[in-house]
Amino acid sequence: MPAKEMNLKWLIIGAMFSSVGMSFVWPLTSVYLHDRLGVSLTLIGVVLLFNSLASVLGSYLGGYLYDRKNPYHLLIGGVAATTLTLILLVFFHGWPAFGIILFFNGISGGWNVAVVNSIGTSIQSQDSRYVFNMLYFGQNLGIVIGTSLVGFIYSISVTLMFVVATALFVVFLLIVLVKFKPAANKSRKKVSDTEKTTWSSKNLPKPNAIMLFAFFLSLFIIWIMYQQWVSNLSVYMTGIGIPLRNYSFLWTINGGVIVISQIIINWISRYHENMIFEVFLGVFLMSMSFVVLIFAKTYPFFVLAMVTLTIGEATALPTIPALVNTLTPVEAKGRYQGLIQSWASAGRALGPLFGGLIIEMSSYTALFIIATSAVLLVLMGLIVLWNTLHRNLVMYR
């Protein structure tokens, strides 16, 4: 009798609860540390850097262990650890306790995302592109819900904010305990213990290894540039007279467009299977969003730039994990899904610092030109490599 497969519905619901819970922590970290605790912006930058580096570490470990241990137990441990950090924040959210706890929250958060995405590779009853599109949909729907509520709850009580986040992760933990048991089977072809311990990256076909590295490096660069929207654009917009609430509303637009885009993309994907074209189109649109920013002086231009960025993001970013899944054998799917999250987290970590240095040395316009050029170079590199290597790539289930 074949092993029961993980139900995609519960994987998406779990990803959504995790995303809502984490959205009660990261959006207001800088504001809380600066305005409530009086921490300097420089020190806040250090805290956020270490939080992102912790996420890199957690993502790599979660993916690496997925190939060697029981995914069900790994996710229980990760979600329980995140719940514990949130419980600690309920009682200890002063300085420096907040910064220290945030580091461990980053490790468990990265771990959870990597394990959830790795479990997604085991679902064989659905097309991998559909699986990762729906996971991306669930994660971003959670961000829309979380970010729309966190400001209101923060204005009432910081403690309440962490209590709600804790409650959401308790629900996520219960869902994992009850509904994620099939993940223990991984529903994949059986690999002997000898193969598991002796397999290494040397066994990966060279064209696959080159293409995978290109995807990882692309994500690293894309996220460095994407972080300019998160970290530096608010200062730029308020500096030219656009209210902060208008900047915040851009992220509401971002979440809404992602949700709508995923529905449309899933419908289109029924009729064509060219995943690499989706990556090319998405990266191109993301580069064009920075072109719009070069000339943006009024709010409608920023809305146009955000919509362009978001359609590109929704098209490219969920498709890359699906492509990585097809380029990696069963013995290493977790490792490479973890590496996706690690490289993305590293880009997010360095993005604010990179943008700040460019702005200080030159200007915002220079930053937007550099971002446009960098993302276009990513696109050209991917096109050249894919056209050179695709005939020799080995595709796995």
Secondary structure, DSSP 8 states (H G I E B T S, - for coil): -------HHHHHHHHHHHHHHHTTTSTTHHHIIIIIT---HHHHHHHHHHHHHHHHHHHHHHHHHHTTS-HHHHHHHHHHHHHHHHHHHHH--STTHHHHHHHHHHHHHHHHHHHHHHHHTT--SS-HHHHHHHHHHHHHHHHHHHHHHHHHHHHH-HHHHHHHHHHHHHHHHHHHHHH-GGGGTTTS----HHHHHH--GGGS-HHHHHHHHHHHHHHHHHHHHHHHHHHTHHHHHHHTT--HHHHHHHHHHHHHHHHHHHHHHHHHTTT---HHHHHHHHHHHHHHHHHHHHH--SHHHHHHHHHHHHHHHHHHTTHHHHHHHHTS-GGGHHHHHHHHHHHHHHHHHHHHHHHHHHHHHS-HHHHHHHHHHHHHHHHHHHHHHHHHHGGG-----
